[in-house]
């Protein structure tokens, strides 16, 4: 069973997705997107 778990870990790490350590970066970019969208909406006059 340990070999299949190790293989699953290797397959999971080779997917090319973001690392687990990038959560802070994702939150900062997400909130930046929210702020930019809110600024755009207010500039257009939808609110």
mmCIF file of the N, C-alpha and C atoms, coordinates in Angstrom:
data_MODEL
# 
_entry.id   MODEL 
# 
loop_
_atom_site.group_PDB 
_atom_site.id 
_atom_site.type_symbol 
_atom_site.label_atom_id 
_atom_site.label_alt_id 
_atom_site.label_comp_id 
_atom_site.label_asym_id 
_atom_site.label_entity_id 
_atom_site.label_seq_id 
_atom_site.pdbx_PDB_ins_code 
_atom_site.Cartn_x 
_atom_site.Cartn_y 
_atom_site.Cartn_z 
_atom_site.occupancy 
_atom_site.B_iso_or_equiv 
_atom_site.pdbx_formal_charge 
_atom_site.auth_seq_id 
_atom_site.auth_comp_id 
_atom_site.auth_asym_id 
_atom_site.auth_atom_id 
_atom_site.pdbx_PDB_model_num 
ATOM 1   N N  . UNK A 1 1  ? 0.808   -1.197 0.000   1.00 0.00 ? 1  UNK A N  1 
ATOM 2   C CA . UNK A 1 1  ? 0.000   0.000  0.000   1.00 0.00 ? 1  UNK A CA 1 
ATOM 3   C C  . UNK A 1 1  ? 0.853   1.263  0.000   1.00 0.00 ? 1  UNK A C  1 
ATOM 4   N N  . UNK A 1 2  ? 2.009   1.205  0.568   1.00 0.00 ? 2  UNK A N  1 
ATOM 5   C CA . UNK A 1 2  ? 2.837   2.408  0.596   1.00 0.00 ? 2  UNK A CA 1 
ATOM 6   C C  . UNK A 1 2  ? 3.325   2.789  -0.786  1.00 0.00 ? 2  UNK A C  1 
ATOM 7   N N  . UNK A 1 3  ? 3.520   1.811  -1.656  1.00 0.00 ? 3  UNK A N  1 
ATOM 8   C CA . UNK A 1 3  ? 3.976   2.163  -3.006  1.00 0.00 ? 3  UNK A CA 1 
ATOM 9   C C  . UNK A 1 3  ? 2.872   2.869  -3.788  1.00 0.00 ? 3  UNK A C  1 
ATOM 10  N N  . UNK A 1 4  ? 1.619   2.456  -3.611  1.00 0.00 ? 4  UNK A N  1 
ATOM 11  C CA . UNK A 1 4  ? 0.535   3.137  -4.315  1.00 0.00 ? 4  UNK A CA 1 
ATOM 12  C C  . UNK A 1 4  ? 0.313   4.533  -3.752  1.00 0.00 ? 4  UNK A C  1 
ATOM 13  N N  . UNK A 1 5  ? 0.488   4.706  -2.449  1.00 0.00 ? 5  UNK A N  1 
ATOM 14  C CA . UNK A 1 5  ? 0.358   6.036  -1.858  1.00 0.00 ? 5  UNK A CA 1 
ATOM 15  C C  . UNK A 1 5  ? 1.481   6.940  -2.338  1.00 0.00 ? 5  UNK A C  1 
ATOM 16  N N  . UNK A 1 6  ? 2.682   6.391  -2.447  1.00 0.00 ? 6  UNK A N  1 
ATOM 17  C CA . UNK A 1 6  ? 3.810   7.183  -2.929  1.00 0.00 ? 6  UNK A CA 1 
ATOM 18  C C  . UNK A 1 6  ? 3.611   7.545  -4.389  1.00 0.00 ? 6  UNK A C  1 
ATOM 19  N N  . UNK A 1 7  ? 3.102   6.642  -5.180  1.00 0.00 ? 7  UNK A N  1 
ATOM 20  C CA . UNK A 1 7  ? 2.826   6.929  -6.584  1.00 0.00 ? 7  UNK A CA 1 
ATOM 21  C C  . UNK A 1 7  ? 1.750   7.998  -6.708  1.00 0.00 ? 7  UNK A C  1 
ATOM 22  N N  . UNK A 1 8  ? 0.727   7.925  -5.879  1.00 0.00 ? 8  UNK A N  1 
ATOM 23  C CA . UNK A 1 8  ? -0.330  8.939  -5.920  1.00 0.00 ? 8  UNK A CA 1 
ATOM 24  C C  . UNK A 1 8  ? 0.225   10.307 -5.548  1.00 0.00 ? 8  UNK A C  1 
ATOM 25  N N  . UNK A 1 9  ? 1.143   10.353 -4.586  1.00 0.00 ? 9  UNK A N  1 
ATOM 26  C CA . UNK A 1 9  ? 1.761   11.626 -4.211  1.00 0.00 ? 9  UNK A CA 1 
ATOM 27  C C  . UNK A 1 9  ? 2.590   12.181 -5.360  1.00 0.00 ? 9  UNK A C  1 
ATOM 28  N N  . UNK A 1 10 ? 3.324   11.316 -6.042  1.00 0.00 ? 10 UNK A N  1 
ATOM 29  C CA . UNK A 1 10 ? 4.133   11.776 -7.175  1.00 0.00 ? 10 UNK A CA 1 
ATOM 30  C C  . UNK A 1 10 ? 3.252   12.280 -8.302  1.00 0.00 ? 10 UNK A C  1 
ATOM 31  N N  . UNK A 1 11 ? 2.171   11.600 -8.587  1.00 0.00 ? 11 UNK A N  1 
ATOM 32  C CA . UNK A 1 11 ? 1.259   12.024 -9.643  1.00 0.00 ? 11 UNK A CA 1 
ATOM 33  C C  . UNK A 1 11 ? 0.635   13.362 -9.260  1.00 0.00 ? 11 UNK A C  1 
ATOM 34  N N  . UNK A 1 12 ? 0.289   13.504 -8.004  1.00 0.00 ? 12 UNK A N  1 
ATOM 35  C CA . UNK A 1 12 ? -0.335  14.742 -7.542  1.00 0.00 ? 12 UNK A CA 1 
ATOM 36  C C  . UNK A 1 12 ? 0.633   15.915 -7.629  1.00 0.00 ? 12 UNK A C  1 
ATOM 37  N N  . UNK A 1 13 ? 1.910   15.706 -7.359  1.00 0.00 ? 13 UNK A N  1 
ATOM 38  C CA . UNK A 1 13 ? 2.852   16.819 -7.382  1.00 0.00 ? 13 UNK A CA 1 
ATOM 39  C C  . UNK A 1 13 ? 3.252   17.201 -8.800  1.00 0.00 ? 13 UNK A C  1 
ATOM 40  N N  . UNK A 1 14 ? 3.019   16.334 -9.783  1.00 0.00 ? 14 UNK A N  1 
ATOM 41  C CA . UNK A 1 14 ? 3.424   16.643 -11.152 1.00 0.00 ? 14 UNK A CA 1 
ATOM 42  C C  . UNK A 1 14 ? 2.309   17.245 -11.983 1.00 0.00 ? 14 UNK A C  1 
ATOM 43  N N  . UNK A 1 15 ? 1.211   17.649 -11.373 1.00 0.00 ? 15 UNK A N  1 
ATOM 44  C CA . UNK A 1 15 ? 0.097   18.167 -12.151 1.00 0.00 ? 15 UNK A CA 1 
ATOM 45  C C  . UNK A 1 15 ? 0.338   19.584 -12.658 1.00 0.00 ? 15 UNK A C  1 
ATOM 46  N N  . UNK A 1 16 ? 1.273   20.311 -12.069 1.00 0.00 ? 16 UNK A N  1 
ATOM 47  C CA . UNK A 1 16 ? 1.562   21.662 -12.514 1.00 0.00 ? 16 UNK A CA 1 
ATOM 48  C C  . UNK A 1 16 ? 0.682   22.713 -11.878 1.00 0.00 ? 16 UNK A C  1 
ATOM 49  N N  . UNK A 1 17 ? -0.126  22.325 -10.908 1.00 0.00 ? 17 UNK A N  1 
ATOM 50  C CA . UNK A 1 17 ? -0.985  23.280 -10.218 1.00 0.00 ? 17 UNK A CA 1 
ATOM 51  C C  . UNK A 1 17 ? -0.200  24.102 -9.207  1.00 0.00 ? 17 UNK A C  1 
ATOM 52  N N  . UNK A 1 18 ? -0.870  25.060 -8.570  1.00 0.00 ? 18 UNK A N  1 
ATOM 53  C CA . UNK A 1 18 ? -0.179  25.893 -7.581  1.00 0.00 ? 18 UNK A CA 1 
ATOM 54  C C  . UNK A 1 18 ? 0.211   25.089 -6.350  1.00 0.00 ? 18 UNK A C  1 
ATOM 55  N N  . UNK A 1 19 ? 1.273   25.509 -5.703  1.00 0.00 ? 19 UNK A N  1 
ATOM 56  C CA . UNK A 1 19 ? 1.715   24.858 -4.481  1.00 0.00 ? 19 UNK A CA 1 
ATOM 57  C C  . UNK A 1 19 ? 0.788   25.217 -3.335  1.00 0.00 ? 19 UNK A C  1 
ATOM 58  N N  . UNK A 1 20 ? 0.887   24.465 -2.262  1.00 0.00 ? 20 UNK A N  1 
ATOM 59  C CA . UNK A 1 20 ? 0.080   24.747 -1.081  1.00 0.00 ? 20 UNK A CA 1 
ATOM 60  C C  . UNK A 1 20 ? 0.535   26.030 -0.399  1.00 0.00 ? 20 UNK A C  1 
ATOM 61  N N  . UNK A 1 21 ? 1.779   26.463 -0.631  1.00 0.00 ? 21 UNK A N  1 
ATOM 62  C CA . UNK A 1 21 ? 2.316   27.648 0.028   1.00 0.00 ? 21 UNK A CA 1 
ATOM 63  C C  . UNK A 1 21 ? 1.818   28.936 -0.610  1.00 0.00 ? 21 UNK A C  1 
ATOM 64  N N  . UNK A 1 22 ? 1.140   28.867 -1.736  1.00 0.00 ? 22 UNK A N  1 
ATOM 65  C CA . UNK A 1 22 ? 0.745   30.084 -2.443  1.00 0.00 ? 22 UNK A CA 1 
ATOM 66  C C  . UNK A 1 22 ? -0.639  30.586 -2.021  1.00 0.00 ? 22 UNK A C  1 
ATOM 67  N N  . UNK A 1 23 ? -1.139  30.138 -0.876  1.00 0.00 ? 23 UNK A N  1 
ATOM 68  C CA . UNK A 1 23 ? -2.470  30.579 -0.440  1.00 0.00 ? 23 UNK A CA 1 
ATOM 69  C C  . UNK A 1 23 ? -2.510  32.079 -0.195  1.00 0.00 ? 23 UNK A C  1 
ATOM 70  N N  . UNK A 1 24 ? -1.450  32.645 0.368   1.00 0.00 ? 24 UNK A N  1 
ATOM 71  C CA . UNK A 1 24 ? -1.422  34.084 0.620   1.00 0.00 ? 24 UNK A CA 1 
ATOM 72  C C  . UNK A 1 24 ? -1.470  34.848 -0.698  1.00 0.00 ? 24 UNK A C  1 
ATOM 73  N N  . UNK A 1 25 ? -0.705  34.406 -1.668  1.00 0.00 ? 25 UNK A N  1 
ATOM 74  C CA . UNK A 1 25 ? -0.708  35.061 -2.977  1.00 0.00 ? 25 UNK A CA 1 
ATOM 75  C C  . UNK A 1 25 ? -2.088  34.981 -3.628  1.00 0.00 ? 25 UNK A C  1 
ATOM 76  N N  . UNK A 1 26 ? -2.734  33.835 -3.522  1.00 0.00 ? 26 UNK A N  1 
ATOM 77  C CA . UNK A 1 26 ? -4.070  33.684 -4.093  1.00 0.00 ? 26 UNK A CA 1 
ATOM 78  C C  . UNK A 1 26 ? -5.063  34.620 -3.430  1.00 0.00 ? 26 UNK A C  1 
ATOM 79  N N  . UNK A 1 27 ? -4.983  34.775 -2.120  1.00 0.00 ? 27 UNK A N  1 
ATOM 80  C CA . UNK A 1 27 ? -5.903  35.677 -1.419  1.00 0.00 ? 27 UNK A CA 1 
ATOM 81  C C  . UNK A 1 27 ? -5.658  37.124 -1.820  1.00 0.00 ? 27 UNK A C  1 
ATOM 82  N N  . UNK A 1 28 ? -4.399  37.508 -1.920  1.00 0.00 ? 28 UNK A N  1 
ATOM 83  C CA . UNK A 1 28 ? -4.077  38.892 -2.296  1.00 0.00 ? 28 UNK A CA 1 
ATOM 84  C C  . UNK A 1 28 ? -4.561  39.175 -3.714  1.00 0.00 ? 28 UNK A C  1 
ATOM 85  N N  . UNK A 1 29 ? -4.300  38.261 -4.627  1.00 0.00 ? 29 UNK A N  1 
ATOM 86  C CA . UNK A 1 29 ? -4.757  38.465 -6.001  1.00 0.00 ? 29 UNK A CA 1 
ATOM 87  C C  . UNK A 1 29 ? -6.286  38.450 -6.103  1.00 0.00 ? 29 UNK A C  1 
ATOM 88  N N  . UNK A 1 30 ? -6.921  37.606 -5.323  1.00 0.00 ? 30 UNK A N  1 
ATOM 89  C CA . UNK A 1 30 ? -8.379  37.555 -5.330  1.00 0.00 ? 30 UNK A CA 1 
ATOM 90  C C  . UNK A 1 30 ? -8.997  38.851 -4.839  1.00 0.00 ? 30 UNK A C  1 
ATOM 91  N N  . UNK A 1 31 ? -8.483  39.379 -3.733  1.00 0.00 ? 31 UNK A N  1 
ATOM 92  C CA . UNK A 1 31 ? -9.022  40.632 -3.213  1.00 0.00 ? 31 UNK A CA 1 
ATOM 93  C C  . UNK A 1 31 ? -8.695  41.802 -4.125  1.00 0.00 ? 31 UNK A C  1 
ATOM 94  N N  . UNK A 1 32 ? -7.539  41.752 -4.788  1.00 0.00 ? 32 UNK A N  1 
ATOM 95  C CA . UNK A 1 32 ? -7.205  42.799 -5.758  1.00 0.00 ? 32 UNK A CA 1 
ATOM 96  C C  . UNK A 1 32 ? -8.207  42.786 -6.903  1.00 0.00 ? 32 UNK A C  1 
ATOM 97  N N  . UNK A 1 33 ? -8.562  41.603 -7.362  1.00 0.00 ? 33 UNK A N  1 
ATOM 98  C CA . UNK A 1 33 ? -9.556  41.491 -8.421  1.00 0.00 ? 33 UNK A CA 1 
ATOM 99  C C  . UNK A 1 33 ? -10.913 42.035 -7.972  1.00 0.00 ? 33 UNK A C  1 
ATOM 100 N N  . UNK A 1 34 ? -11.297 41.750 -6.740  1.00 0.00 ? 34 UNK A N  1 
ATOM 101 C CA . UNK A 1 34 ? -12.564 42.251 -6.214  1.00 0.00 ? 34 UNK A CA 1 
ATOM 102 C C  . UNK A 1 34 ? -12.566 43.772 -6.171  1.00 0.00 ? 34 UNK A C  1 
ATOM 103 N N  . UNK A 1 35 ? -11.480 44.364 -5.702  1.00 0.00 ? 35 UNK A N  1 
ATOM 104 C CA . UNK A 1 35 ? -11.393 45.825 -5.604  1.00 0.00 ? 35 UNK A CA 1 
ATOM 105 C C  . UNK A 1 35 ? -11.418 46.463 -6.988  1.00 0.00 ? 35 UNK A C  1 
ATOM 106 N N  . UNK A 1 36 ? -10.683 45.893 -7.929  1.00 0.00 ? 36 UNK A N  1 
ATOM 107 C CA . UNK A 1 36 ? -10.663 46.442 -9.290  1.00 0.00 ? 36 UNK A CA 1 
ATOM 108 C C  . UNK A 1 36 ? -12.049 46.330 -9.924  1.00 0.00 ? 36 UNK A C  1 
ATOM 109 N N  . UNK A 1 37 ? -12.726 45.226 -9.708  1.00 0.00 ? 37 UNK A N  1 
ATOM 110 C CA . UNK A 1 37 ? -14.069 45.067 -10.250 1.00 0.00 ? 37 UNK A CA 1 
ATOM 111 C C  . UNK A 1 37 ? -15.029 46.080 -9.630  1.00 0.00 ? 37 UNK A C  1 
ATOM 112 N N  . UNK A 1 38 ? -14.912 46.299 -8.317  1.00 0.00 ? 38 UNK A N  1 
ATOM 113 C CA . UNK A 1 38 ? -15.774 47.286 -7.656  1.00 0.00 ? 38 UNK A CA 1 
ATOM 114 C C  . UNK A 1 38 ? -15.499 48.691 -8.180  1.00 0.00 ? 38 UNK A C  1 
ATOM 115 N N  . UNK A 1 39 ? -14.236 49.015 -8.410  1.00 0.00 ? 39 UNK A N  1 
ATOM 116 C CA . UNK A 1 39 ? -13.900 50.332 -8.963  1.00 0.00 ? 39 UNK A CA 1 
ATOM 117 C C  . UNK A 1 39 ? -14.472 50.494 -10.377 1.00 0.00 ? 39 UNK A C  1 
ATOM 118 N N  . UNK A 1 40 ? -14.395 49.447 -11.170 1.00 0.00 ? 40 UNK A N  1 
ATOM 119 C CA . UNK A 1 40 ? -14.931 49.484 -12.529 1.00 0.00 ? 40 UNK A CA 1 
ATOM 120 C C  . UNK A 1 40 ? -16.442 49.690 -12.511 1.00 0.00 ? 40 UNK A C  1 
ATOM 121 N N  . UNK A 1 41 ? -17.119 48.955 -11.632 1.00 0.00 ? 41 UNK A N  1 
ATOM 122 C CA . UNK A 1 41 ? -18.578 49.062 -11.554 1.00 0.00 ? 41 UNK A CA 1 
ATOM 123 C C  . UNK A 1 41 ? -18.993 50.476 -11.131 1.00 0.00 ? 41 UNK A C  1 
ATOM 124 N N  . UNK A 1 42 ? -18.285 51.052 -10.175 1.00 0.00 ? 42 UNK A N  1 
ATOM 125 C CA . UNK A 1 42 ? -18.652 52.408 -9.731  1.00 0.00 ? 42 UNK A CA 1 
ATOM 126 C C  . UNK A 1 42 ? -18.309 53.442 -10.783 1.00 0.00 ? 42 UNK A C  1 
ATOM 127 N N  . UNK A 1 43 ? -17.254 53.249 -11.534 1.00 0.00 ? 43 UNK A N  1 
ATOM 128 C CA . UNK A 1 43 ? -16.892 54.207 -12.592 1.00 0.00 ? 43 UNK A CA 1 
ATOM 129 C C  . UNK A 1 43 ? -17.910 54.175 -13.725 1.00 0.00 ? 43 UNK A C  1 
ATOM 130 N N  . UNK A 1 44 ? -18.403 52.999 -14.049 1.00 0.00 ? 44 UNK A N  1 
ATOM 131 C CA . UNK A 1 44 ? -19.404 52.870 -15.111 1.00 0.00 ? 44 UNK A CA 1 
ATOM 132 C C  . UNK A 1 44 ? -20.726 53.463 -14.644 1.00 0.00 ? 44 UNK A C  1 
ATOM 133 N N  . UNK A 1 45 ? -20.990 53.401 -13.349 1.00 0.00 ? 45 UNK A N  1 
ATOM 134 C CA . UNK A 1 45 ? -22.216 53.970 -12.806 1.00 0.00 ? 45 UNK A CA 1 
ATOM 135 C C  . UNK A 1 45 ? -23.311 52.942 -12.584 1.00 0.00 ? 45 UNK A C  1 
ATOM 136 N N  . UNK A 1 46 ? -22.937 51.711 -12.448 1.00 0.00 ? 46 UNK A N  1 
ATOM 137 C CA . UNK A 1 46 ? -23.949 50.665 -12.226 1.00 0.00 ? 46 UNK A CA 1 
ATOM 138 C C  . UNK A 1 46 ? -24.446 50.647 -10.792 1.00 0.00 ? 46 UNK A C  1 
ATOM 139 N N  . UNK A 1 47 ? -23.745 51.314 -9.903  1.00 0.00 ? 47 UNK A N  1 
ATOM 140 C CA . UNK A 1 47 ? -24.194 51.385 -8.496  1.00 0.00 ? 47 UNK A CA 1 
ATOM 141 C C  . UNK A 1 47 ? -24.559 52.827 -8.194  1.00 0.00 ? 47 UNK A C  1 
# 
